[in-house]
Amino acid sequence: MKLAVRTVLFFLGFAQFSWGQTSGSANSFSSNSSAFTTSLNSYVVFGASPQQEALVRAQIQIMQPAVLPLRVFFVPHWKYVDNTRIFHLHVPTGYTSAVFTHLPSRTVFIDADRYIDDSLGYWLAHELGHLSTSSPREDDAEKAAHEYRKRLRQARVETRSRVALRFNPGDHAATSGSSATRK
């Protein structure tokens, strides 16, 4: 078991260094080339169904965090509990966790057996708050998560209004001051 844990930690650490970026002129091909810019998909989602991956990517894109995770893992409950033990996650007595972040590796772990689609954005915002503040403190993460959650709420409201307009175009005309009447 120790060998397996060490192997996983080695590869997680190795991946972090191999995906790193440099801001200097280490590029020997051209002095005019600009630095590599990260895209919104510069992280990897492991163990998720296509719907779960699409949901996570869409929510992260809406939140526009200052720091993106490098990896997002959906793991079964037994593996999630094992990871919390390995990474020494401190959860107060009487509380539970369905998502946590390992700050040094910028990895988010999601308990695939316990999360609910509706609450994933809420807790993902909290974990992205940890990453953007580089702080393990819960109150620091919550301050950053507040802005991310506001962006998610705003996107939901905009989506609902677009859907309502698409299915009820007559309602929009009636509420916009139109003088059209029904016979």
Buried (B, 14 or more C-beta within 10 A) or exposed (E): EEEEEEEEBEEBEEBBEEBEEEEEEEEEEEEEEEEEEEEEEEBBBEBBEEEBBEBBBEBBEBBEBBBBBBBBBBBEEEBBBBBBEEBEBEEEEEEEBBBBBBBEBBBBBBBBEBBEEEEBBBBBBBBBBBBBBEBEEEEBBBBBBEBBBEBBEEBEEEEEEEEEEEEEEEEEEBEEEEEEEEE
